[in-house]
Amino acid sequence: MSEIELPADLFYTPEHEWVQRVGPSSVRVGITDYAQAQLGDVVFVQLPSVGEEVTAGSSMGEVESTKSVSDVFAPLTAKVIAVNGVLEADPEKVNSGPYTDGWLVELEVSSVEVLDAAVSEMLDADGYAAITTE
C-alpha cells in the first residue's frame, strides 16, 4: 500500500476517525486516509442530522464502499452542527479528499474544557500511524 497521509495538525481515534478543531468548542470529523484506502471506492455515506446528539464511541453513520459497509463512530459526545451535504451526490470525495472535501460532520460540545479533555485522550499522527502498521 502506498504511504498514507496523516496531517500532523489533526487528532485521531483508534476507530480511524480524524478530528480537527474548528472553533473553541467545535470540531470537524472525517475518516482517515488509511480507512478510506481499506474501504475502497465509497459509494454511499449515511450521516446524522443537524441537531442530533451523538455519543462518544457510538455509531453516528455509515460509509458504504464496493467492498463493505463500515460504521463511523462519534469521537466525542456532542451535537451535530453541520453535515457535508456534498457527499450525498458525490460520496467518492471521501476517497479523493478524506481530510478536505470528504469531511463528514461538524460537532459542538458543551464547553472548551470538555473539548480540551476529549482531544487530550486522542492520538496524534505518530500514535495513529503506530496502530495502522501493527
Order of alpha helices (4+ residues) and beta strands (2+ residues): beta-beta-beta-alpha-beta-beta-beta-beta-beta-alpha-alpha-beta-alpha-alpha
